[in-house]
């Protein structure tokens, strides 16, 4: 019998914080953005996700093993971050576990970072960032920071479920989604989304290093992108191309 998917805390975590979520998706926008955010803010590991549905791997850092999906925190911000593709069958349990934990911790706001694939991405120099919210009042956050609302369309994958579950439970949540490539890691889209995130969080994030190392990041992220693509196909992620 598979173990229940849940968040396990390694140390006491203060309630009432902002939770940022970055999971593998199109263009790996959320993963690249949250990885850079963790590095720049010097966040430390405070919790992790335990689940038999996730791949049986350990991520090594400094010779020590770490779970592939974990939570890093500091300065009133918690970041849910994954270094491996999430299997299609784990998406719903993982999304529910994240939202349940956010409710338990009384999260002030849940911010998911994602990408929206556009066929003409190669012709776009500065990707636009759009947003959606779980509650009517939460839409005001997007408007206050100059983020256009994604008025209609289709969302597929973990971010869609996180937004839905938050809406069902009255939890304030937004999804920031940047125009990106479907099948290639997109650091430029991640940089665009980080600028908007910094505005919402009220902090400064210099994205110059991210843009400068774009090609290096693309090469390092190829394998994760390849595995993520397989899972996205199983989730029918390509439906997002059909946005009205």
Order of alpha helices (4+ residues) and beta strands (2+ residues): beta-beta-alpha-beta-beta-beta-beta-beta-alpha-beta-beta-alpha-beta-alpha-beta-alpha-alpha-alpha-alpha
